[in-house]
Amino acid sequence: MSPSFSDERQGNGRRLVRFIRRGAVGALVLIVALLSGTTWLIESGVHAATEAALLDRPGDPVPALMAYIESPTHTLRERNRAIWALGQLGDARALPVLEKHVTGGQCDHSRALCQHELRKAIQLCRGGTNVTAILWR
């Protein structure tokens, strides 16, 4: 006796369901891997910026990063990284230093601190949403 049309259709339906399940599991694994990798990169970047600031001013990382931003002995790139790290930490104590450097103008990375990064850091220090921070703070 040969399989009927409905048996063949059920077999195709089961294969389709398995295919969709495997695709969903694969997508979920990929999303978790990307989120984990991004979180690790952010955490390690904040840690590196904080460690550099703590070499100049041991103790609490937030005041150390604030002092690092104010120090003309560090390059603009290093100071911008400290601004980014303060934003990632999201500590409101950093607001006075961050706000002090906002000019409202365009970014000129060769002469001044990054205005875009300052605005982002201020927003995060005022309680803005930082999705990955809950995974590493």
C-alpha positions in Angstrom: 0.0 0.0 0.0 1.4 3.4 -1.0 1.3 6.4 1.3 -1.6 8.7 0.7 -1.5 12.3 -0.1 -2.5 13.3 3.4 0.4 11.2 4.9 2.9 13.0 2.6 1.4 16.4 3.5 1.8 15.6 7.2 5.4 14.6 6.7 6.1 17.9 4.9 4.4 19.8 7.7 6.5 18.1 10.3 9.7 18.9 8.4 8.6 22.5 8.1 8.0 22.7 11.8 11.4 21.2 12.6 13.0 23.6 10.2 11.3 26.6 11.8 12.2 25.4 15.3 15.9 24.9 14.3 15.9 28.3 12.7 14.4 30.0 15.8 16.9 28.2 18.1 19.8 29.2 15.8 18.6 32.8 15.8 18.3 32.9 19.5 21.8 31.4 20.0 23.2 34.1 17.6 21.4 36.9 19.5 22.7 35.7 22.8 26.2 35.4 21.4 26.1 38.9 20.0 24.7 40.4 23.2 27.3 38.6 25.2 30.1 39.7 23.0 28.9 43.3 23.0 28.6 43.3 26.7 32.1 41.9 27.2 33.6 44.5 24.9 31.8 47.4 26.7 32.7 46.1 30.1 36.4 45.6 29.1 36.5 49.1 27.6 35.1 50.7 30.7 37.5 48.7 32.8 40.5 49.8 30.7 39.5 53.5 30.8 38.9 53.3 34.5 42.2 51.6 35.2 44.0 54.3 33.3 42.3 57.0 35.3 42.9 55.2 38.6 46.7 55.3 37.9 46.5 59.1 38.1 44.0 59.2 40.9 43.5 56.0 43.0 40.3 55.4 44.7 36.8 55.9 43.4 36.6 55.4 39.6 34.1 58.2 38.9 36.1 61.1 40.4 39.2 59.5 38.8 37.6 59.6 35.3 36.3 63.1 35.9 39.9 64.3 36.8 41.2 62.4 33.8 38.8 64.4 31.5 40.0 67.7 33.0 43.7 66.9 32.7 45.4 68.4 29.6 48.2 65.9 30.0 46.1 63.3 28.3 45.2 63.2 24.7 41.8 64.1 23.4 41.3 60.5 22.4 42.0 59.3 25.9 39.8 62.0 27.5 37.0 61.1 25.1 37.3 57.5 26.1 36.9 58.6 29.7 33.8 60.5 28.8 32.4 57.4 27.1 33.3 55.3 30.2 31.5 57.8 32.5 28.4 57.5 30.3 28.5 53.8 30.5 28.8 54.0 34.3 25.8 56.4 34.4 26.8 58.1 37.6 25.2 61.4 38.1 28.2 62.7 40.0 29.9 63.1 36.6 27.3 65.6 35.3 29.0 68.9 36.3 32.3 67.9 34.6 30.5 66.6 31.5 28.2 69.6 31.2 31.1 72.0 31.6 32.6 70.8 28.3 29.5 71.0 26.2 29.8 73.8 23.7 26.7 73.0 21.6 28.8 73.1 18.5 29.9 70.4 16.0 32.5 67.8 16.9 36.1 68.8 16.2 38.1 65.8 17.4 41.4 67.4 16.5 40.9 70.3 18.9 38.1 69.6 21.4 36.3 66.9 23.3 33.7 65.0 21.3 30.4 66.9 21.7 28.4 63.8 20.5 30.0 61.6 23.2 29.5 64.3 25.8 25.7 64.5 25.0 25.4 60.7 25.1 27.2 60.5 28.4 25.1 63.3 30.0 21.9 61.5 28.9 23.1 58.2 30.4 24.2 59.9 33.6 20.7 61.5 33.9 19.2 58.0 33.9 18.9 57.3 30.2 18.4 53.7 29.1 21.6 51.7 28.7 20.4 48.1 27.9 23.7 46.3 28.3 24.7 48.0 31.5 22.4 45.8 33.6 24.5 42.9 32.5 27.9 44.1 33.7 27.4 46.9 36.3 
